[in-house]
Amino acid sequence: MPADYSALRRITREAYLHAGHFTADHPYMRVLENVEHRAEHAEVWVAEASGAVVAAVTFTFAGQLYSEIAIENELEFRMLAVDPAVQGGGVGRAVVRRVIEHAQSLPAISAISITSATFMERAHFLYESLGFQRVPARDWYVPGEDVLLWVFRLEL
């Protein structure tokens, strides 16, 4: 996995910048780019195509360092990033489906949660098309910013 960190950092950075979610100097970009810390404190998976890393996702559980919203019996996934060069080809959908399959294999997990900023419309469409539903009662604001984050949840 450490051999993939450089590619993972590039893909995550490019995916978020390409989508226009953040500027290169936004403080959250440093969090997204710190793959080593993420891998140390959460599970980071990569997706490959033709031997190259094309996507990544991080998942965590209630009470863990990278968990923002997971409650007991939920798997939370975060930082889904697909290389802009292959976006639109179903890679993101395949990654989320794999996360769902993994969650279904965990006896203690009965749901999956994800946070998504209101402006991440392509992500919303993907999650809803896979059965995730908005949970407005769990929406929250980024501390210190006027950015509303929506919560989506999939009951397993």
N, C-alpha and C positions, 0 to 999 in steps of 0.2 A: 504493500500500500504506500509506504513512503516514496517509492519510485513514481507514484502517480500524483504526488502533491503539486508539483509544478504545473502539470496539465490541469489539475483540478482548480488550482488558483486562477489560471488563465481563463478557463471556461466559466467559472463563477463570475469573475470580474467582467468578462465580455458579455455574458448573458444579461447581467443587471444593467450594465451601461448601454448595451444595444437596445434594450427595452425602454430606456429612458427613465428607469426607476430612480436612479441616483446619479449624481455627478461624481467624477473620479475622486474629488477631494471630500466627499461626504464621509463623516466619521464611521458610518455603518459599513463602508467599503473595507475598512481595516478589519472589521469583524469577519466579513465574508472571506477575505483573503487569508485569514489566519487558520489555514487548514490544519496545521500541526496541533494547535490548541483544541480545535474542534474534534479531531480524531482521537485526542487523548481523553476527552471528556464526554464523547457521544459516539454513536456509530455512524460512520460515513461510508456510503456505498457509491461505487462508480458503475456506469454502464459503458460498455465498449461496443464498437462497431469496426469491423475489419482490423482489430488489434489496437485501435486507438480509443482513448477515453473521450466520450462524447457527452456525458452527463454525470451528475452527482446529486445525491440527496443525503441529508443528515436526519437521523431520528433519535429520539430520546423519550424518556418516560417521566412521569410525575416525580418531582423532587430532585431531579438531576440538574446539573449545572446549565445545560442548554435548553431545558424545558421552560417555555414561557407560559403555556396554557394547559398542559396535560394535567388531567385529574386522575385519580386512581382508576386503574383498568383501561387507560387510554395510551396508545402509542401516538406520539406527536412527531410529525415530520416537518423539516424546515429546510430552507436554503436549497430548494430544488433549482437546479441550473442545467440548461441544455445549451450546448455549443451553438451559437447563432448560425454556424455553417450548416447545421442539420435540423434546425428548428422547422416545425411544420411537417415533419416526416413521421410523427408518431412516437418519437423517443420519449418525450415527457410522459405521454400516456402509458407507455410500456413500463417506465420507472414507477409511476404511481400504482399501476396494477401489481407490480412486483412487491411494493410496500404493503399493499392490501393483502396479498397472498401470505407474506411474512407475518403480518399481524394476525391473520386467521390461524396461523400455526402456533401462536403463543396462547396457552390455556388461560392465562390471567388477563388477557386483553379482550375487551368487548367493543372497543370503538377506536377510531383514528381521528385525531384533530389536527388542524392546520390553521395557521394565521396567514392572512393575505391582506396587503394594503388595498384600500378601496380602488386605487388606480390600476391594479394588476388584473385587468379585465380578461386577458387571455387565460390566466391561471384560474379565474373564477369559472369560466366556461368549462375548462378541463375538469375541475373538481366536481362541478354540478353534473357533468355528463357521466361521471363515474359513480354517482349516487350520493355524493356529499351534500349536506344541507347546511344553510346558514344557521347560525345560532346567535342571533343579535344580542341576547342577554349576556353573552360572554365577550362581545366586542370590547376593544380597549384602545387607549391612545398611547402612542410612543411617549415615554416619559420625557418631558421638556420640549415636546414638539406638538404641532397641531396636525398630527397624522393619525387618522382613525384606521385601526386594523380590524378586519372582519375575521370571525372564527367560523370555520366550516367543520362539520363532523360527519363521520360515516359510522353508523351502527353496524357491527358485524354479526 
